[in-house]
Amino acid sequence: PGDWKLVSHGSSSDTSHDTPFADDGVGAVTTMGVNGSQIWVGTDKGLYLYSTSGSAWSDGPVELAQGNPQAAVNDIYVAHDCVYVATEAGLFLTEDNGGTWEKFDGTGDTKAIAGYHDINLDAVTIYALTEESEGSATYTIRCYRHDGAEILAEPGYPPDSYAWIEGLDTDPLGNLWFGKWRWNADDGWDNPAAIDDAADNIVRSMVSPEGLLYLQTSAGKLMVWGKVGD
């Protein structure tokens, strides 16, 4: 493992912070999320927390699952002071800045998460690419209530999708994106024709806050499909 640094880029200077990763055997940083003064860092050896207000790291990886503090972290999503963490041990949520964690029932290895905030209903829904049952090694996409207490829908996989697509995202209209496929509760999965005509396989889709849809191909090319809803 290398000597990892957390670097903040300011308008006039950069600041570098040491990390405990080398001592803990961290081999990869997989994802990050920011909630106010808290920086959540997912690694192959667990979840770490850095406080910008206290300029300090958590004392080792955060124990999400009892007895398994080093569960690999795959994805992080932050919304309304809630932090969602997708790990190989399941999907976890904290609503009190990491004081306590709750696991979404029935989730095992969770590859990706995304959320959608309906401003009209002031409600957040969470999408997860997770095991059908813990330890099953077969995967599905589910839509949960924000606290994980209820499965609202189970989109499953779209037809002819690729096993290596592991990223989820939502657009401002509430559609879920998985590679080149789009899902909503009214229409189910569809594959917009303009995307289907792309020469390369789409392995990841990302939506900007303005609604621009970016598509990454298996060849590493990044394309802009356009603005969702136009």
Disulfide bonds with the S-S distance in Angstrom:
none
